[in-house]
Amino acid sequence: MKKKNLILLLLALIFLPLLKASAFSLNYEPPKEVNLGETFKVEISLDNKDLIIKAIEGVLSFDSNSFEFLGFNSSFDKWIKEPFLYEENQIYFSGVFDSLLDNSIFSLVFKKNNNADFNLDLNSGTILAEDELYSLEGINSFSESLFNIESSTHPDSDVFYNESKVRLNWTVPKDASKIKILIDENEFSYPSVEYTEPIINEKEIELDDGIFYFHIRCFNKDGWSEIENKRIMIDTKKPEDFNFSIQKNIIEFEKNDDLSYEIYIPSTDEKYLTSESFDFSFLEAGTYKVILRAYDKAKNYIEKEISFKVEGVSSPQFSGAVLEKNNVYIFGYIESEDTKVITSINGEDFFKQEVLETSSDGQFVYYLEDLKPGLYDLNLIAIKDNNLSKENKKIILIVDSKLDFKIMAEIIVGYGITILALLLLYIISKKDKKNKKIKNKKHELKRIPRKS
């Protein structure tokens, strides 16, 4: 009998293009809530359970970067070729049968290596059943939930929450005559608390810290449904303590995979998040009160209030500039030792930034060449141990004998308003003096007596 089935399968595969085949699909249910490194089993079944299978062949593909194929279990009486990886992400199988199958044709075992959704695809496949040939057109996932379990208080099953009161709601199928539910710490429990009149669709319960599972199933015309589960993770305890140190304008936190840290500066109303360290050298010089908070994965936290001092760095000073044609030498000095100077010059269609070394007495020279006539902003900032000084800004005017109207316009915009204002004040002042002199003369004329 087995030999006959083997021959039928081989003939079916050889003459497949010549035969008219009806279509059927394979089904599978994806795993639920599998942790990294865990193994799981995927049952493969046929969408037509009344079909008596004689032989089957197919190629399944999966995400081999996230899941590892470990092996199989089956009801096959004889494998022509047992499931194996003939390519990195493809599983080939071929077998014959001597008896009726249960719901599951065979099952595959995988291991989860990355956080990704599991998915199987059917690349090709054929079935020989009752001496007729069928083609496999696809593999369907039964990932759609029958109950659509949700929680407004604990929505994500992979996240700890610091709320002990749990609210759950779900959809009851229209043909359900009763449901059974259960909440416990066992992932694979059977729900046992029955509801018929009325059939409830929500539940609120107070739970302790830990990992719990909500289980539900219903009874309808087809009997009891599959059990659906939802994981609930609760942690209401604050972290016990956290350690940190401050060195050279850096707060170093003790490394802890279960904690993350928040730095809150009330004076600036700024918050910063980190898992290891925080460099506060970008702040202006001064003493700051700071609130440090350590959060666990459920967002419970403890806090400590500290203060730290940001050492000031004096700003670079501008000594002068020497213009040589279109080249400029800019001179300056800095009072702090072991300090570098960041220089930047900005003009129309021009920007240049450099870090200058200073001499032992704090002197520095900044050289710029081939500058076009115009107005330029020069900015000088000192940096020492990641501390920045305040910005020292100057305006440089570059002029040559061929100064065009556009450059003149820039100069007028830059300096014209001030000049006009001073000129206006001068004219008003001069006019006031003239008016006073005229008034004084008229007054004197009135006081001269007539001759008799």
Secondary structure, 3 states (H helix, E strand, C coil): CHHHHHHHHHHHHHCHHHCCCEEEEEEECCCCCCCCCCEEEEEEEECCCCCCEEEEEEEEECCCCCEEEEEEEECCCEEEEEEEEEECCEEEEEEECCCCCCCEEEEEEEEECCCCCCCCEEEEEEEEECCEEEEEEEEEECCCCCCCCEECCCCCCCCEECCCEEEEECCCCCCCCEEEEEEECCCCCCCCEEECCCCCCEEEEECCCEEEEEEEEEEECCEECCCEEEEEEECCCCCCCCCEEEECCEEEECCCCCCEEEEEECCCCEEEEECCEEECCCCCCEEEEEEEEEECCCCCEEEEEEEEEECCCCCCEEEEEEEECCEEEEEEECCCCCCEEEEEEEECCEEEEEEECCCCCCEEEEEECCCCCEEEEEEEEEEECCEECCCEEEEEEECCCCCCHHHHHHHHHHHHHHHHHHHHHHHHHHHHHHHHHHHHHHHHHHCCCCCC
